[in-house]
């Protein structure tokens, strides 16, 4: 049976390790530069690991939230329709209530798309009007609103206001309160609708910012001669993105393979199905993070191994003396492992301080900018929770100490008689 480990069992080794690490020296030790390099390597490695994880998590979350803000977590649309195409579907109240009862479903809202052209005296821009009703969740657009307000859609009358992006406003020289004409081609005929700019949003997701405008869904119904119960589809918001796959399966069994009163087949698709290229790209970022973590662990570990070997070499006389006094090899190895633990801890404190300060500054002020046309965000996003931070630190500490157990085996090869004479 193994003897139960107790911290008091380290009394002797801990005492010597503390004396080696914290006792004032004359400054002539050969190991000092190597130790500083090892501590610096641990600090840099840990800081890079924390920053890499925080940036990738923040980037994936930011891009994901923008895609979900424009298209929700799950959509139920016509099987024969295409993206941004106005294909009418009829959803009964019972069908919608059945969807709301699915676990993890937070909100259900109707929508429809209609292509058109925004025109002013100076310029014009092709857009897609996203029609929404009074049950639309405006949280995402309120967060990204830069001027004006979101639409106030009521059941009493058609709202003639519209929400456009900053990119569209700059191109057409529009501001809040301006009126303009929008042209729609329906069955080969041009139809015109006047709108007033109620608000201007900016998400930095240029692919959608330059295209999507939001208005009352009843405009689309009137343009296409739809009934009041028809819409282009349903958008379903989930309480947490991590529950998306589970909720999607539940929705498929509860609401999939259904036919409306006009004989149109419903199709259920998640945001991953709608934007497969972007989500595949985001998944590839995880591979980059793994590579960075492995490289940083190897660099930090090897610098620490070098420092440990130099510490052992410098204290060869002490090792020989301890062996001559009857000290066991494992006990001496523990002395240097404990000293290495102190050095690793010092490096980790420095690395954590640097990483957390940089994360705070970037999240608060967004000093490092990105091209939104390429990266979908205007500044490097960071997101780091306590659990992830602790996991990185615990793993870094454990791996660093494990990497040092092997090199410490060199102590067993040191002869007491030769070591005492060593200079």
N, C-alpha and C positions, 0 to 999 in steps of 0.2 A: 504493500500500500504506500502511496505517495504521502509525504508529510504535508500537512496543510500549510500553505504559505501565509506568513504574517509579516507585516511591514517592520515589526521590531527585529525580525531576523536579519534585516539589512543594516542593523546598527553599526557594525564595524565597517562594512563597505561604504555605507552612506557617510560616515564620519570622515573617512579618508578622501572620498570623492569630493565632499564639500571643501575640505582643506585644499585639495588640488585645484579646485575651480575658483574658490572665493578668497583664498589666502593671498595677501599682498605679496608681490614678487619684486625682484630687482629689475625686471624689464629686459633681462638677457636671455629669456627662453627662446629656443629655436622654433618652438611650436606656435608662438604668438601669431605670426603672419598667416600660417596655415589654418589656425583656428578661426581667425577673422574671415578668411576666405570661405571656410566651411559654413560659418554662421551666415555670411552674406549669401552663399549659395542656397541655404535653406530658406532665407528670407525672400530672395528673388523668386525661387521656385514656388513657394507657397503663395506669394502675391500674384504671380502669373496664373496659377491654378484657380485661385478665387476669382480673379478678374475674368478669366476665360469662361468659367462656368456662369458667372453673373451676366456677362454680356450675351452669351448664347441663349440662356434662359430668358433674359429680357428681350432679346431680338425675336425669338420665336413667339413669345407671348404678345409682343407688340404687333407683329405682322398677323398673327392669328386673330387677335381681337379686332383688327381692322377688317379682315375678311368676314368675320362673324358680324361685325357692325353693319356691313353692307348687305350681307346675305343670310344672316342667322346661322344657327348650328345645323338645322335640318330643314329642307324644303319639300313640300308636296306639290308637284306640278303635273302637267299633262304629259303623257307618254309620247305624244307626237310633237310636242313643242320643242323649240330650241331656246338657247339663252337669249334673254331680252326680247322674246317674241310674245305678242299678245294672243294667248290661246285661252278661251274662257273655260272655267270649271265651276261646277256648282257643289257647294259643301253644305250639307244639312247641319242644323244645330246639334243633333245627336252625334254626328260624326266628329264635330269639333269638341264636344264634351268628352267623347271617348278618348280623344287625343290628350286632353287636359288631365285625364285620370292616370295617364302613363307615368310611372315613377321618374323623377328628375326633370320632368317638363315644367318650365317656369312660366312660359308665356306663349300664346298662339295669336298670330295676326295675319290678316289678308293683305295681298299685294297684287300688283299687275305692272307690266312694263309696256311702254309704247315709245318707239323711236320718233324723234322730231328734230327741228332746227330752231335754235334760238337766234333771233335776228334783232339787231339794233340799226341805227342809221349808219354807223361806221363799220360794223362787222357782223359776222354770223358764226355759229358753232353748232355742229351736230351733237345731239345729246340723247340720252335715254331717260324718259320721264318714268320715275318709279311712283306709282300711285299707291297711297296708303289711306287707311280710314281712321276713325276716331279711336280705335284700339291699338294704334301703333305705339311701340316702345321707343321713346325719343332719347333714351339715356346716352347712347353712343354719340348722337349728333349734338346733344347738349354739351358733352365733354369736349367736342371738337369745334364748337361754335366760336367764331371770332368776331362776328358782328350781328346785330339784330337779335332775333329770337326764332325758335322753332315754330312750326305751323300750329295753328289752333283750329283743328278740324272738328266740326260739330255735326250732329245729325240733322240740324234744322235747314242748313243751306250749304251750297257748294262753296268751298274755300277757293278764292282766286289768287291766293298767295302761293309763293313757291320758294323753296330752299335751294340755293345754288352753292357751288364751291368757290373758293377764293381764286382758283385758277381760271374758272369760267368768268368770274367777275372782272378779273384783270384783263382778260382777252377782249371782253365786250364792253369794258369801261362802265360797269354797272356798280351801283351801291345800294344800300338798303333804302327801300322806298321807291326805287326806279321802276317804271313800267316798260314792258317790251312785248313783242309779238312772238308767238311760237307757232311754227308751221308743221302740220302732220299730213302725211299722205295715206289716206284710207281708201282702199279699193280703187286706186288710180286717181282719186280726187284730193285736192289740197284743201285742208281745213285749218283755220286760224283760230288761235285762242290767246287772249290777252292775259298776262300775268304780272304780278307785282312782287318784287324781291322782298321777302319777309326776313330772311336771314342768310348769312354766308358762313359756310363751314370750311375747315381745312384739316384734313387727316394726314397729308403727306404721302398718301397712297395714290400717286398720280394716275395710275391706270384707271382708277375709279373716279378720282376727283375731276378729271377732265371730261367725264362722261355722264355721271349720275346727277340728276336733279330730282327733287321730291315735291310732290303735289297731291292734291285730293284725287283719290281713285275714281271718283264719280266723273271726272273729266274723261278718263279712258273708257268708262262704261258708255258715256254719251257718244264719244267719237266712234265707237265700234257697235253702237246700238245693242249693248248688253243689258240684261235685266239687272235689278238691284241686288240680286243674290249671287251674281257671277263675279268672279275675280280670276286673276292669273294663277293663283296658287296660295298656299299657306306657308308662312315662315314660323318655325318652332325654335324657341330659345330654351336651352338646357341650363340648369342651375350651375353646372361646373363643366368645363371642357373635358376634364378627366373622366366624366361619366358619359361622354358622347357615344362611344361605341356600344355601351350597354343600352343607353336610351334609344339609339338607332335600331338595335335589334328588337327592342320592345315595341317601338313604333311600327316597325315592319310587320310584326305579327298582329298588332292591334288595328292598324289602319292601311296596310299595304294591300295590293291586288284588289282594289275597290273600283267600282264603276259608278259615275255620277248619273243623274237622271237623263243626261243627254247621250249616254253611252261612252263617255270619255274615260279612259283608264288612268288612274292616279299612279304617279311614279314618286317614290320616296328616295331622296338623295341627300347625303350629308355634305357639309362644307368641304370635306376631303374629296368627295366625288366631283364637286363643282370646280375645284381648283387643284387637280392632282399634281400639276407641275410644281406649284409653289410648295405644297406640303412635302413632296418628294425632296425638293431642295432643302427645306427645313430639316428633314430627317438626316440628310447628309451632314448637316452641321454637327450632329452628335459624334460622328466619326472624327471630325476635326478636333473636337474637345477631348476625346479619348486619346488621340495621338499627342496632343499638347500635354495632357496629364502624365502620360507615360514618359515623355521626354523630360518633363520637369522633375518627376520622381527620380529618374535615372541620373540626371545632372546633379540634383541635390544629394542623392545617395552617394554618388561617387566622390563628391567633394567632401562629404562627411566621413567616408571611409578613409580618404587621404589624410584628413585631420586626425582621425583616430590612430592610424598607423604611426603618424609623427608623434602623437602623444605617448604612445607605447614606446617608441624608439627613445624619446627623451627621458622616459622614466625607467629605462632598463635596469639601472642600478637599484632603484626602489623595488622593482619586481623581483630581482635576484635576492635582495635582502628579505623581502616578505616570504619568498619560498624557503630561504634558509631558516626562517623562524617557524616554518611549518604551515604556512598559509597554503590552502588548496588552490589549484589552477582556476576553478570556477569562481571562487571567491575573489580572486584578483581580476578576473574577467568582468565580474559584476561591478568592481570599482570603476573600471574604465567605461563600462556601459552606462552607469549612473552619471558619470561626468559627461558622457556624450548626450545623455538625456537633458542635462542642464544646458548644454550648448544648443541642442535642437530646440529646446523650449525658448531660449533667447532669440534664435533665428525666427521661430514661429511668431513670437510676439511682435517682432519688427515687421515681418511679412504681413501679419494681420492688420497692423496699424496702417501700413502703406496701402494695402488693398481696400480696406474699409473707408479710408479717407478719400481715395480716388473714386470709389463707387458713390460715395455721398456727393462729392463735388460734381461728378458727371450727371447723376440723377437730378440734382438740384439746378444746375446751370447749363447742362448740355454743351460743354466746351468743345468736345470732339464732334464735328459735323460729318454728315454723310450725304451723298447724292440720292435724293428720294426716287429719282428715275431709275436707279439701279438697285437700291437696297430697300425701297418702300418706306423708309423712315428718314427723317431729316437730321437726327443726331443718334449717337451710339446709345442704345437703351441698356440699362442694367437692372437686374432683378435678383435679389439674394434673400432667401428666408433663413431663419435661424437653424432649421434642421439641416439644410444643405451646407451651411457654413460649418456647423459642428461636424457633419459627416466628412467634409474635406479635411478638417483639422485632425480628427481622430485617425482617419486613414493615412494621412501624411505622417503622423507621429508613429503609428504602428509599423508602416512600411520602412520608415527610416531606421527604427530600432532593429527590426528584423534583418535589415541589410547589414547591420553592424555585428550581429552575432557571429557570422562566419569569419570576418577578418579578426575578431578578437581571439580566435583560436590560435593565433600566432604566439600568444602568451604561453601556451603549453609547451612550445618548442624552445623556450628560453631556459638555458642552464644556469642555475644559481651561482655556481663557481665562476663561470665566465662573465655573468651579468654584473657581479659585484665589482669586477675589475674593469668593466666597460666604461669608457669615457666618450 
